[in-house]
Amino acid sequence: MTASLVLAAHGTRDPAGERTLAALAGAVRAARPGRRVELAHLEISSPSLADVLPRVPGPVVVVPLLLAGGYHAHIDLPAVVARRRPDAVVAGWLGPHPLLTAALARGLARAGLRPTDAVVLGAAGSSDPAALADVRAAARRLAVRLARPVTAAFAASGTPTVEEALDRLRATPAPRVARVAVASYLLAPGFFHDRLAAAGADLVSGPLGADPDVAALIWRRYDEARAAAGHGRGPRTVSAPHGPQAAGQPSVSRSLRRR
């Protein structure tokens, strides 16, 4: 039997963020017509993951709409699944991945990136070192794609902050660097994207949103989770195919609650 896909987003108080996540869910549905796809949230927004999981019939795969590991990936989401739908399979979080790199590069191009611009990858941040490592790995991938250095920086917890990264780049004697651009490593508008926009960069790309490569990556995580479950790796797993899991480090910044 084909498993239903439940998208587990964090949630946001920003109506534009909710619309963007809904559009992403729509893009995921359009990529595989006829598959059941439900959008749910860990907190703040409705419907909640706790409410959605019990009412979805048949086998279920939960794909976290999270770009890096951290508290929500390792603690919040597995706890809800264990309590409300222990038979569900939980896929790995999304990043880093070449499909995200492609989406980031397109977003910067739309924002007006020039060959001489310095680039910062702006993420929400975490106090989980493994989550920060995920973001830095994404920055390295983007650097290869753009053929220039890319600095990973953070809007909340983690160093350097976006403001610190901008200051360092502008203080460096580099006459060919005319501007500094921030690539928004976020899925939707909200608190953290507002902080990126206010940091003082010359340009900031939009959140990843309903990019078709993000939708394709969600289905890839779904397929990976189904394959892992089919090979007897347990009825429920939280995995990060791109790197080691940081289980036991439930320390992501609680400013995530303010989204």
Buried (B, 14 or more C-beta within 10 A) or exposed (E): EEBBBBBBBBBBEBEEBBBBBBBBBBBBBEBBEEBBBBBBBBBBBEEBBBEBBEEBEEBBBBBBBBBBBBBBBBBBBBEBBEEBBEEBBBBBBBBBBEBBBBBBBBBBEEBEBEEEBBBBBBBBBBBBBBBBBBBBBBBBBBBEBBEBEBBBBBBBBBEBBBBBBBBBBBEEEEEEBEBBBBBBBBBBBBBBBEBBBEBEBBBBBBBBBBBBBBBBBBBBBBEBBBEBBEEEEEEBBBBBEBBEBBEEBBBBBEBBEEB
